[in-house]
Amino acid sequence: MTPIYVLGAGGHGRVVLDILRRGGTPADGVFDDQRTAPLEGTRILGPFAAALDRPGAGIVVALGDMALRRRWAAAVEAAGLSLIRAVHPDAIIAHSAQIGAGSVICAGAVIGPGATVGRHAIVNTLASVDHDCTVGDNAHVAPGVRLCGHVRVGADALVGAGAILLPGATVADGTTVPAGHVLRA
């Protein structure tokens, strides 16, 4: 079986560890540049860079900081390691939806038919990505967000908690939609 490691021991790392456990594939360890004490009962094996010396490993980059997440996801792939998806068993994913490598889909999230979630993106707790939406690489759809049909969220974009994006709305690459905001097409 492929060993699975988590990069990041912050809040998002704790969420990812829980997702992996609930999915029946607990992490074999965590890497973090600052924390050394066990996280949620899982050993810290060293700094981020040490994860790159694990041939054949699968890695979930569990960093909330989007720039760091992008940087370490690229480093993982450059080292020939696999980016592993973490999908909570209580998420609802349509059969025709596509989820990119390294993405994290949290508890209660719904991904509708024809939706695409890019690489190492986050669809957080109780967020919904309705039919035919696109969430770009490294984007973060925060808790409670509602993306109506045919919404496009660009790469490296952040959609703040509880925001509602109405049908056909577009969020440009690198843009932040404030929490609670309603965005029209």
HUQUI-V720877 format. One record per pair of residues at least 24 apart in sequence whose ideal C-beta (glycine too) atoms are under 10 Angstrom apart, sorted by sequence separation. I is the first residue (numbers start at 0). J is the second residue. D is the distance in Angstrom with one decimal. If there is no record, write none. Layout:
I,J,D + I,J,D
This chain:
0,24,8.5 + 2,26,8.7 + 3,27,5.8 + 4,28,5.3 + 5,29,4.8 + 6,30,5.2 + 7,31,6.2 + 8,32,9.0 + 9,33,8.8 + 15,39,9.8 + 16,40,8.5 + 47,71,6.1 + 50,74,8.8 + 51,75,7.0 + 54,78,8.8 + 55,79,8.9 + 56,80,5.3 + 57,81,4.6 + 58,82,6.2 + 59,83,5.1 + 61,85,7.8 + 76,100,8.4 + 86,110,9.1 + 92,116,9.2 + 98,122,8.6 + 104,128,9.2 + 110,134,8.8 + 116,140,8.4 + 122,146,9.2 + 128,152,8.5 + 134,158,8.6 + 140,164,9.3 + 146,170,9.3 + 152,176,8.3 + 158,182,8.5 + 2,27,4.4 + 3,28,8.8 + 4,29,6.9 + 5,30,7.3 + 6,31,7.5 + 7,32,9.2 + 8,33,7.4 + 9,34,8.1 + 13,38,6.5 + 14,39,9.8 + 16,41,5.8 + 28,53,9.0 + 50,75,7.3 + 53,78,8.6 + 54,79,7.5 + 55,80,7.9 + 56,81,7.4 + 57,82,7.6 + 58,83,6.3 + 59,84,7.8 + 60,85,10.0 + 75,100,9.7 + 76,101,8.6 + 1,27,9.3 + 2,28,8.0 + 4,30,6.2 + 5,31,8.8 + 6,32,9.5 + 8,34,4.0 + 12,38,6.3 + 13,39,5.6 + 27,53,9.0 + 48,74,8.0 + 51,77,8.3 + 52,78,8.0 + 54,80,7.9 + 55,81,8.5 + 57,83,3.9 + 59,85,5.0 + 75,101,7.7 + 0,27,9.4 + 7,34,9.2 + 8,35,9.0 + 12,39,8.4 + 47,74,8.0 + 51,78,4.2 + 53,80,6.8 + 56,83,9.0 + 57,84,9.4 + 8,36,8.8 + 13,41,9.6 + 28,56,9.6 + 30,58,8.5 + 47,75,9.6 + 50,78,8.4 + 51,79,9.0 + 52,80,9.7 + 72,100,8.6 + 8,37,9.3 + 9,38,9.0 + 12,41,9.1 + 27,56,8.1 + 51,80,7.0 + 72,101,5.5 + 8,38,4.6 + 27,57,9.4 + 29,59,9.8 + 30,60,9.9 + 31,61,9.5 + 48,78,9.6 + 50,80,7.7 + 71,101,9.7 + 92,122,9.7 + 110,140,10.0 + 122,152,9.9 + 128,158,9.9 + 140,170,9.8 + 7,38,9.3 + 8,39,9.1 + 12,43,10.0 + 26,57,9.6 + 30,61,9.9 + 31,62,9.6 + 26,58,9.8 + 29,61,8.3 + 84,116,9.2 + 90,122,7.9 + 96,128,8.0 + 102,134,8.5 + 108,140,8.2 + 114,146,8.2 + 120,152,8.6 + 126,158,8.2 + 132,164,8.5 + 138,170,8.1 + 144,176,8.4 + 150,182,8.4 + 5,38,8.3 + 8,41,8.9 + 24,57,9.2 + 26,59,7.6 + 68,101,8.7 + 5,39,9.8 + 84,118,9.6 + 90,124,9.6 + 96,130,9.1 + 102,136,9.1 + 108,142,9.3 + 114,148,9.1 + 120,154,8.8 + 126,160,9.0 + 132,166,9.6 + 138,172,8.8 + 144,178,9.1 + 150,184,8.5 + 8,43,6.2 + 26,61,9.4 + 32,67,9.7 + 68,103,9.7 + 84,119,9.4 + 87,122,9.8 + 89,124,9.8 + 90,125,9.9 + 93,128,9.6 + 95,130,9.0 + 96,131,10.0 + 99,134,8.8 + 101,136,9.2 + 102,137,9.5 + 105,140,9.6 + 107,142,9.0 + 111,146,8.8 + 113,148,9.0 + 114,149,9.9 + 117,152,8.9 + 120,155,9.7 + 123,158,9.4 + 125,160,9.8 + 126,161,9.5 + 129,164,9.4 + 131,166,9.5 + 135,170,8.6 + 137,172,9.6 + 138,173,9.6 + 141,176,9.0 + 143,178,9.0 + 147,182,9.8 + 149,184,8.4 + 5,41,7.6 + 82,118,6.9 + 85,121,9.7 + 86,122,9.4 + 90,126,9.6 + 91,127,8.9 + 92,128,9.7 + 93,129,9.7 + 95,131,9.7 + 96,132,9.3 + 97,133,9.6 + 98,134,9.5 + 99,135,9.4 + 100,136,9.9 + 101,137,9.1 + 102,138,9.5 + 103,139,9.4 + 104,140,9.7 + 106,142,9.8 + 107,143,9.4 + 108,144,9.5 + 109,145,9.6 + 110,146,9.7 + 111,147,9.8 + 112,148,9.7 + 113,149,9.3 + 114,150,9.2 + 115,151,9.8 + 116,152,9.3 + 117,153,9.5 + 118,154,9.2 + 120,156,9.5 + 121,157,9.4 + 122,158,9.8 + 124,160,9.4 + 125,161,9.7 + 126,162,9.5 + 127,163,10.0 + 128,164,9.7 + 130,166,9.7 + 131,167,9.9 + 132,168,9.6 + 133,169,9.5 + 134,170,9.4 + 135,171,9.8 + 136,172,9.3 + 137,173,9.7 + 138,174,9.7 + 139,175,9.5 + 140,176,9.6 + 142,178,9.5 + 143,179,9.2 + 144,180,9.9 + 145,181,9.5 + 146,182,9.6 + 4,41,9.6 + 82,119,6.2 + 87,124,8.5 + 93,130,7.8 + 99,136,6.8 + 105,142,7.7 + 109,146,9.8 + 111,148,7.6 + 117,154,6.8 + 123,160,8.0 + 129,166,8.4 + 135,172,6.7 + 141,178,7.1 + 147,184,9.3 + 5,43,9.9 + 99,137,9.6 + 117,155,9.9 + 135,173,9.6 + 5,44,9.9 + 4,44,7.2 + 6,46,9.8 + 7,47,8.0 + 19,59,7.3 + 61,101,9.9 + 6,47,5.5 + 18,59,8.5 + 30,71,9.4 + 60,101,6.0 + 6,48,9.9 + 19,61,9.7 + 59,101,6.8 + 60,102,10.0 + 61,103,7.0 + 76,118,9.1 + 6,49,10.0 + 16,59,9.1 + 18,61,9.3 + 57,100,9.8 + 58,101,7.7 + 59,102,9.3 + 60,103,8.8 + 76,119,9.6 + 6,50,5.7 + 15,59,5.3 + 57,101,9.6 + 59,103,6.9 + 75,119,9.0 + 4,49,9.5 + 5,50,8.9 + 6,51,9.6 + 15,60,9.0 + 16,61,7.9 + 4,50,5.5 + 15,61,4.0 + 72,118,7.1 + 73,119,9.1 + 12,59,8.8 + 14,61,7.3 + 15,62,9.8 + 72,119,4.3 + 11,59,9.8 + 12,60,9.7 + 13,61,8.4 + 71,119,8.8 + 4,53,6.4 + 11,60,9.4 + 12,61,4.2 + 14,63,9.3 + 69,118,9.5 + 11,61,4.8 + 12,62,7.8 + 69,119,7.1 + 2,53,6.7 + 10,61,9.1 + 11,62,6.5 + 12,63,8.9 + 68,119,5.9 + 2,54,9.8 + 4,56,5.6 + 6,58,6.0 + 7,59,8.5 + 9,61,7.7 + 11,63,4.4 + 68,120,9.2 + 2,55,7.3 + 3,56,7.2 + 4,57,7.4 + 5,58,7.6 + 6,59,7.1 + 7,60,6.8 + 8,61,8.3 + 9,62,7.4 + 10,63,6.7 + 11,64,9.1 + 68,121,8.3 + 1,55,6.3 + 2,56,5.0 + 3,57,4.7 + 4,58,5.4 + 5,59,5.1 + 6,60,4.8 + 7,61,3.9 + 8,62,9.9 + 9,63,6.4 + 65,119,9.4 + 1,56,6.8 + 2,57,7.1 + 3,58,7.5 + 4,59,7.6 + 5,60,8.2 + 6,61,6.2 + 7,62,4.4 + 9,64,8.8 + 65,120,9.7 + 1,57,4.9 + 2,58,9.6 + 3,59,7.0 + 4,60,9.9 + 5,61,5.0 + 6,62,6.6 + 7,63,7.8 + 65,121,9.0 + 0,57,9.8 + 4,61,9.9 + 5,62,9.8 + 7,64,9.0 + 11,68,8.8 + 26,83,9.6 + 62,119,9.2 + 63,121,7.9 + 24,83,8.7 + 26,85,9.3 + 60,119,5.8 + 62,121,9.8 + 7,67,8.3 + 59,119,9.0 + 61,121,9.2 + 63,123,9.8 + 6,67,9.1 + 7,68,8.3 + 24,85,8.9 + 6,68,8.8 + 22,84,9.9 + 22,85,7.4 + 7,71,8.2 + 19,83,8.7 + 21,85,9.9 + 22,86,6.9 + 72,136,8.8 + 73,137,9.9 + 6,71,5.5 + 21,86,10.0 + 22,87,7.2 + 23,88,8.2 + 72,137,7.3 + 6,72,8.8 + 18,84,9.7 + 19,85,5.8 + 21,87,6.3 + 22,88,5.4 + 18,85,4.5 + 19,86,9.8 + 21,88,5.3 + 69,136,7.9 + 70,137,9.9 + 6,74,9.2 + 15,83,9.7 + 17,85,9.4 + 18,86,7.1 + 19,87,9.4 + 21,89,7.7 + 22,90,9.9 + 69,137,4.8 + 6,75,7.5 + 16,85,9.1 + 18,87,4.7 + 68,137,6.1 + 15,85,5.1 + 17,87,8.0 + 18,88,8.2 + 4,75,9.6 + 14,85,8.6 + 18,89,9.5 + 66,137,8.8 + 68,139,8.6 + 15,87,9.7 + 18,90,8.8 + 65,137,5.8 + 14,87,8.8 + 65,138,8.1 + 65,139,6.3 + 64,139,9.9 + 4,80,8.8 + 63,139,7.6 + 60,137,9.7 + 3,81,9.2 + 5,83,9.2 + 1,80,9.9 + 4,83,8.8 + 1,81,7.4 + 3,83,5.8 + 5,85,8.5 + 1,83,8.2 + 3,85,9.0 + 18,103,6.9 + 21,106,8.2 + 69,154,8.8 + 18,104,8.0 + 69,155,6.9 + 18,105,6.9 + 68,155,9.4 + 15,103,6.0 + 17,105,9.2 + 18,106,7.6 + 14,103,7.5 + 17,106,8.3 + 65,154,9.6 + 66,155,8.1 + 15,105,9.0 + 65,155,5.7 + 14,105,6.3 + 65,156,8.8 + 11,103,7.6 + 14,106,8.5 + 65,157,6.9 + 11,105,9.5 + 15,121,9.6 + 14,121,9.2 + 65,173,8.9 + 14,123,8.4 + 11,121,7.5 + 14,124,8.0 + 65,175,10.0 + 11,123,9.1 + 11,139,9.6
